[in-house]
Amino acid sequence: MTGNSILLDGNSLSRQQLIAVARQGYGVRLDSEQLKRVQHAADFLADKVSCGEPTYGVTTGFGSNADKLLGAYRLRDKLPGGNPHKPEGTLLEELQHNLITTHAVCVGKPFSAEVVRAMLVIRINTLMRGHSGIRVATLEALTAMLNQDVIPVVPEKGSVGASGDLAPLSHLAIVLLGGGEAFYKGERLPGAEALKRAGLQPIRLSFKEGLALNNGTAQMLATAVLALDTIEYLLDVADLAASMTLDAFAGRSGALRAEVHALRPHPGQVSVAERVRELLNGSTLVDIPYHLVPRFRQWSADAWNTAEDQALSFDIGWDWVPANQRHGREAFYNRFLPFKGGKKHQPQDAYCLRCMPQVHGAVRDAWAQACRVIDIELNAVTDNPLIFPDNPDATHIEEQVISAGHFHGMPLALAMSYVKAAIPVLASISERRLNKLVDPATSDGLPAFLTGNEDGTDSGFMIVQYTAAALVNDLATRAHPASVYSVPTSANAEDHVSMGANEARHVLEMTEDLSHVLALELYTAAQALDYRQEMLNAARRLAARGNWQALASKVANAPREDSADYAQFVEEVKQLTAALAEVGDFHAGKAVRTAHDALRGHVSFMHRDRAMDGDVRTVCELVQKRAFSI
């Protein structure tokens, strides 16, 4: 990239460059040396046509019409009185013109400008390889349309993914001819008017140029690249949301250790475990001793004595475990004090936390596989037939103008079907973490639905989980691979197609719902994290005052003063008081705190029920605007 433009040579286009043009408004420049190859192929084709060589798509019809050779003149010109519908130009020009105009038949809402700009870049880049027969002037006209931000109206639905994205690419090309519609400066206009306002002129197509413009995988590739770019960010958001949730649970880090993942070194899994360890770095919540963590109790007027603590919206508590209930567990209680609070006495977390590297990592590996396929496709020639003007061994035209199948989108379709199946998996494990946070049976001492609800009037975050569940179901029902269901076209001349355009478009659409699920987890985890930190720090402040009796008042199942166990209870409460008093402030990992602060800059802690629609909308927008790129 140079300045605000990228150089296209047909060989080195990257996903990053494509995103710069599609989403950041970069322009493109054409490599002058490579343009010589482009013109060389066009000149070769013109020479073969002048010699009368029959060539598919140049002097023959297309698809099932490939057996129809074009004549020297139009048969309708022989009608008495002449041809009433005689078009401009030669039969060869009419063939290319009609290919574009009759194939532009997509339906549905138009693709966004970023998708169409990506399609234009991809088409220009593949034509720069010099194997398509297009003239330099036509390629420059296509480039000028992109650089002047004339955005053809391309309805979303109509490609079967072989012969490439014929219909949508025809909508792209028809504007070059002065037809169709285009957006210019935000206004939807007839194609000719959009070109005129941009200072551009329509063109006439020459030999094979219609095929060069509409044969190829540009729609499925454009939507795939945009989807993968979004998913790359959302994978990081998923790791961040999971880390915030793990901190909110005061969870366990053993399942993240490097030596654990060295025994099963799937790349994504190893990467996720390492990243989550980094996100949790500095946390004083993860791996906290069981006995330090109190559980939520509903607030009451006499719960706290100091003004600072009376402002809290909760009370806290533990249960004491008498000596006669510790048999067989002596080793455990030699290590941990005999108080049951919010953290369950078990050495492992639920799967949605413990198996997060395996699940997130598998989704990362699906994404990486798709990226490998897409990176090849970005610099591939995908139209048909292919022109090899310098084939030294050619003895006839079919050895230099070769009909092949590079337009078939199955490599992309299968790669994107893998990603398509992975998206609901990432959303599902996120929803399970969210659900675990709001369910008092699984939240390790947090309040039910993350609200105090002492008067029984509050629903808290109950319905946030409903929305996440609805989104997960919607994603799951859309995850069926389009690539497994071919519907033959062109009178069975094209008897197996990829449906890759549908596949990639589905994935791009699904990224929005995935981002919403992750936003809902972040929203919920922030509320839970505030509760966890405030509950622990309230316990620490209570202990720091040195009054073990105040802490003892928070302990249930305490023996009476005349009980034989009372002296032991007092001693152990004093030990708990000392343990809490000597620790510093309880807080999440540094990166988690940064994300929490970013969220809290827009959405405050919810002390009591309030309208949540604005909160949800704000957090979803923050995720989509990439506010959590940490």
Residue pairs with C-beta under 8 A, 6 or more apart in sequence:
1 17
1 20
1 26
2 29
4 25
4 26
4 27
5 26
5 27
5 28
5 29
6 13
6 17
6 20
6 21
6 26
6 27
6 28
6 29
7 28
7 29
7 30
7 31
8 28
8 29
8 30
8 31
8 121
8 124
8 125
8 128
9 31
9 33
9 34
9 125
9 128
10 31
10 34
10 125
10 126
10 127
10 128
10 129
10 130
10 379
11 34
11 129
11 379
12 379
13 121
13 122
13 125
13 378
13 379
14 375
14 378
15 225
15 228
15 229
15 371
15 374
15 375
15 378
17 26
17 121
18 118
18 121
18 122
18 222
18 225
18 378
19 225
19 226
19 229
20 26
21 27
21 28
21 117
21 118
21 121
21 146
22 114
22 115
22 117
22 118
22 121
22 222
22 225
22 226
23 114
23 226
23 229
25 149
27 146
27 147
28 121
28 124
28 143
28 146
28 147
30 124
30 128
30 139
30 140
30 143
31 128
34 128
34 129
34 130
35 128
35 136
35 139
37 129
37 130
38 127
38 128
38 130
38 132
38 134
38 135
38 136
38 139
39 135
39 136
40 130
40 389
41 130
41 131
41 132
41 133
41 134
41 387
41 389
42 133
42 134
42 135
42 136
42 206
42 207
44 133
44 387
44 389
44 400
45 55
45 58
45 133
45 207
45 208
45 387
45 389
45 401
46 206
46 207
48 55
48 397
48 400
48 401
49 55
49 58
49 59
49 92
49 207
53 59
53 397
54 60
54 69
54 397
55 208
55 385
55 397
55 401
56 66
56 385
56 401
56 403
57 66
57 208
57 211
57 384
57 385
58 92
58 95
58 133
58 207
58 208
58 401
59 69
59 70
59 92
60 66
60 67
60 68
60 69
60 70
61 67
61 68
61 70
61 95
62 99
62 211
63 163
63 490
63 491
63 493
63 494
64 490
64 491
64 492
64 493
66 493
70 91
70 92
70 95
71 91
73 91
74 83
74 86
74 91
76 83
76 85
76 86
77 83
77 86
87 94
87 97
88 204
89 97
89 204
92 206
92 207
93 204
93 205
93 206
95 210
96 205
96 206
96 207
96 208
96 209
96 210
96 211
97 177
97 204
97 205
97 210
98 210
99 170
99 210
99 211
99 214
100 170
100 173
100 174
100 177
100 179
100 205
100 210
100 213
100 214
101 170
101 174
101 177
101 179
102 170
103 166
103 167
103 170
103 214
104 167
104 170
104 171
104 173
104 174
104 179
104 180
105 158
105 167
105 170
106 154
106 155
106 156
106 157
106 158
106 159
106 167
106 168
106 171
107 155
107 157
107 158
108 155
108 156
108 157
108 158
109 155
109 156
110 116
110 153
110 154
110 155
110 156
110 183
111 119
111 154
111 155
111 156
111 168
111 219
113 151
113 183
114 226
115 154
115 219
115 222
115 223
115 226
115 508
116 151
116 152
116 154
116 172
116 222
117 146
117 151
118 218
118 221
118 222
118 223
118 225
118 226
119 154
119 168
119 169
119 172
119 218
119 219
119 222
120 142
120 145
120 146
120 172
121 146
121 222
122 216
122 217
122 218
122 221
122 222
122 378
123 142
123 169
123 172
123 213
123 216
123 218
124 139
124 142
124 143
124 146
125 378
125 379
126 132
126 216
126 218
126 379
126 380
126 381
126 382
126 383
127 134
127 139
127 142
127 212
127 383
128 139
129 379
129 381
130 387
131 381
131 386
131 387
131 388
132 208
132 212
132 381
132 383
132 386
132 387
133 207
133 208
133 209
133 212
133 387
134 208
134 209
134 212
134 213
135 206
135 209
137 203
138 176
138 203
138 205
138 206
138 209
141 176
141 200
141 201
141 203
142 176
142 213
144 200
145 152
145 175
145 176
145 195
145 198
145 200
148 198
148 199
148 200
149 184
149 185
149 198
150 175
150 182
150 183
150 184
150 194
150 195
150 198
150 200
151 182
151 183
151 184
152 171
152 172
152 174
152 175
152 180
152 181
152 182
152 191
153 171
153 180
153 181
153 182
153 183
153 188
154 168
154 171
154 172
154 219
155 168
155 171
156 505
157 502
157 505
158 167
158 168
159 165
159 166
159 167
159 168
159 219
159 220
159 501
159 502
160 487
160 489
160 494
160 497
160 498
160 499
160 501
161 217
161 220
161 408
161 409
161 410
161 412
161 413
161 497
161 498
161 499
161 500
161 501
161 502
161 503
162 405
162 407
162 408
162 409
162 410
162 494
162 496
162 497
162 498
162 500
163 215
163 384
163 407
163 408
163 494
164 214
164 215
164 216
164 217
164 218
164 382
164 383
164 407
164 408
164 409
165 214
165 216
165 217
165 218
165 219
165 220
165 409
165 501
166 214
166 215
168 218
168 219
168 501
169 213
169 214
169 215
169 216
169 218
169 219
170 213
170 214
171 180
172 213
172 214
172 218
173 210
173 213
173 214
174 180
174 191
175 181
175 182
175 191
175 194
175 195
176 202
176 203
176 213
177 191
177 202
177 203
177 204
177 205
178 191
178 192
178 195
178 202
179 191
179 192
180 190
180 191
181 188
181 189
181 190
181 191
181 194
182 188
182 189
182 190
182 191
182 194
182 195
183 189
183 194
184 194
184 197
184 198
185 197
189 197
191 202
192 202
195 201
195 202
205 213
208 385
208 387
211 383
211 384
211 385
212 383
215 382
215 383
215 384
215 407
216 382
216 383
216 407
217 377
217 382
217 407
217 409
217 412
217 500
218 382
219 501
219 504
219 505
220 409
220 412
220 413
220 416
220 498
220 500
220 501
220 503
220 504
220 505
221 374
221 377
221 378
221 412
221 504
223 501
223 504
223 505
223 507
223 508
224 370
224 374
224 412
224 415
224 416
224 504
224 507
224 508
225 374
225 378
226 508
227 416
227 419
227 504
227 507
227 508
227 511
228 367
228 370
228 371
228 374
228 419
230 508
230 511
230 515
231 367
231 419
231 423
231 507
231 511
231 514
232 367
233 626
233 629
234 426
234 511
234 514
234 515
234 518
234 623
235 360
235 363
235 364
235 367
235 426
236 275
236 628
236 629
236 630
237 515
237 518
237 522
237 623
237 628
238 360
238 363
238 426
238 430
238 518
239 272
239 275
239 276
239 279
239 360
240 279
240 522
240 591
240 592
240 595
240 628
240 630
241 430
241 433
241 518
241 521
241 522
241 525
242 276
242 353
242 356
242 360
242 429
242 430
242 433
242 521
243 276
243 279
243 280
243 589
243 591
243 592
244 522
244 525
244 526
244 529
244 588
244 592
244 595
244 596
245 353
245 433
245 434
245 436
245 437
245 521
245 525
245 528
246 276
246 280
246 286
246 349
246 353
246 356
247 280
247 283
247 285
247 286
247 529
247 532
247 588
247 589
247 592
248 285
248 437
248 446
248 525
248 528
248 529
248 531
248 532
248 588
249 349
249 353
249 436
249 437
249 443
249 444
249 528
249 532
250 285
250 286
250 288
250 293
250 342
250 343
250 444
250 532
250 536
251 286
251 349
251 353
252 286
252 287
252 347
252 348
252 349
252 353
252 354
253 277
253 280
253 286
253 287
254 260
254 347
254 348
255 348
255 349
255 353
255 354
255 355
255 357
256 273
256 276
256 277
256 280
256 357
257 273
258 270
258 273
258 274
258 277
260 273
261 269
261 270
261 273
261 357
262 270
266 358
266 361
266 362
266 365
267 361
267 364
267 365
267 368
268 360
268 361
268 362
268 363
268 364
268 365
268 368
269 357
269 358
269 361
269 362
269 365
270 357
270 361
271 361
271 364
272 356
272 357
272 360
272 361
272 364
273 357
273 361
276 356
276 357
278 591
279 589
279 591
279 592
279 630
280 286
280 588
280 589
280 591
280 592
281 589
281 590
281 591
282 587
282 589
282 590
282 593
283 587
283 588
283 589
283 592
284 583
284 584
284 585
284 586
284 587
285 532
285 533
285 536
285 586
285 587
285 588
286 589
288 343
288 536
288 586
289 336
289 337
289 579
290 336
290 339
290 340
290 341
290 343
290 344
290 345
291 318
291 336
291 337
291 338
291 339
291 341
291 576
291 579
292 341
292 536
292 539
292 576
292 579
292 580
292 583
293 341
293 342
293 343
293 444
293 445
293 536
294 316
294 317
294 318
294 341
294 342
294 445
294 535
294 536
294 538
294 539
294 554
295 316
295 317
295 318
295 341
295 342
295 444
295 445
296 314
296 315
296 316
296 342
296 445
296 446
296 447
296 531
296 535
297 303
297 314
297 315
297 316
297 317
298 314
298 315
298 447
298 452
298 453
298 454
299 312
299 313
299 314
299 315
299 452
299 454
300 315
300 454
303 309
303 310
303 312
303 315
304 310
304 312
304 315
304 538
305 550
306 541
308 541
309 538
309 541
309 542
312 534
312 538
313 452
313 607
313 608
314 447
314 452
314 531
314 534
314 535
314 538
315 554
316 341
316 535
316 538
316 539
316 554
317 341
317 554
317 555
317 556
318 339
318 340
318 341
318 554
318 555
318 556
318 576
319 339
319 340
319 341
319 555
319 556
319 557
320 338
320 339
320 555
320 556
320 557
320 558
320 559
320 569
320 572
320 573
321 333
321 338
321 339
321 340
321 557
322 338
322 557
322 559
322 565
323 338
323 565
323 568
326 333
326 338
332 345
336 345
337 572
337 575
337 576
337 579
338 572
339 555
339 572
339 576
341 445
342 444
342 445
342 446
342 532
342 535
343 444
343 445
344 444
348 354
350 432
350 436
350 442
351 432
352 429
352 432
352 433
352 436
353 433
353 436
355 429
356 429
359 425
359 426
359 429
360 426
360 429
362 422
362 425
363 422
363 423
363 425
363 426
366 418
366 419
366 421
366 422
367 419
367 422
369 415
369 418
370 415
370 416
370 418
370 419
372 415
373 411
373 412
373 415
374 412
374 415
376 411
377 411
377 412
380 406
381 406
382 406
382 407
383 406
383 407
384 403
384 404
384 405
384 406
384 407
385 401
385 402
385 403
385 404
386 401
386 402
386 404
386 406
387 400
387 401
388 394
388 399
388 400
388 401
388 402
389 400
391 399
391 400
393 399
394 400
408 497
408 498
409 497
409 498
409 499
409 500
409 501
410 483
410 498
410 500
412 498
412 500
412 503
412 504
413 481
413 482
413 483
413 498
413 499
413 500
413 503
413 504
414 481
414 483
416 483
416 500
416 503
416 504
416 507
417 481
417 482
417 483
417 484
417 503
419 507
420 478
420 479
420 481
420 503
420 506
420 507
420 510
421 479
421 481
423 475
423 479
423 507
423 510
423 511
423 514
424 472
424 475
424 476
424 479
426 514
427 468
427 471
427 472
427 475
427 513
427 514
427 517
427 518
428 472
428 476
430 468
430 517
430 518
430 520
430 521
431 465
431 468
431 469
431 471
431 472
431 517
431 520
431 521
433 521
433 525
434 464
434 465
434 468
434 520
434 521
434 524
434 525
435 442
435 465
435 468
435 469
436 442
436 443
437 443
437 446
437 450
437 461
437 524
437 525
437 528
438 448
438 449
438 450
438 460
438 461
438 462
438 464
438 465
438 524
439 448
440 446
440 447
440 448
443 528
445 535
446 528
446 531
446 532
447 453
447 460
447 531
448 460
449 458
449 459
449 460
449 461
449 462
450 460
450 461
450 524
450 527
450 528
450 531
450 606
451 458
451 459
451 460
451 461
451 606
451 608
451 609
452 458
452 607
452 608
453 460
457 609
458 608
458 609
459 609
460 606
460 609
461 523
461 524
461 527
461 606
463 612
464 520
464 523
464 524
464 612
464 616
465 520
465 524
467 516
467 520
467 616
468 517
468 520
468 521
471 513
471 516
471 517
471 520
472 517
474 513
475 510
475 513
475 514
475 517
478 506
478 509
478 510
479 510
481 503
482 499
482 500
482 502
482 503
482 506
483 498
483 499
483 500
483 503
485 499
486 496
486 497
486 498
486 499
487 497
487 499
488 494
488 495
488 496
488 497
489 497
512 624
515 620
515 623
515 624
516 620
516 623
518 623
519 616
519 619
519 620
519 622
519 623
520 616
520 619
520 620
522 595
522 599
522 619
522 623
522 628
523 599
523 603
523 615
523 616
523 619
526 596
526 599
526 600
526 603
526 605
527 605
527 606
529 588
529 592
529 596
530 605
532 586
533 586
533 587
533 588
536 586
537 585
537 586
539 551
539 554
539 580
540 580
540 581
540 583
540 585
540 586
542 550
542 551
542 554
542 580
543 551
543 576
543 577
543 578
543 579
543 580
543 581
544 580
544 581
546 577
546 581
547 577
548 570
548 573
548 574
548 577
551 573
551 576
551 577
551 580
552 558
552 569
552 570
552 573
555 573
558 569
559 565
559 566
559 569
560 566
563 569
587 593
588 596
591 630
594 630
595 628
595 630
598 622
598 627
598 628
599 619
599 622
602 618
602 619
602 622
603 615
603 618
603 619
606 612
606 615
622 628
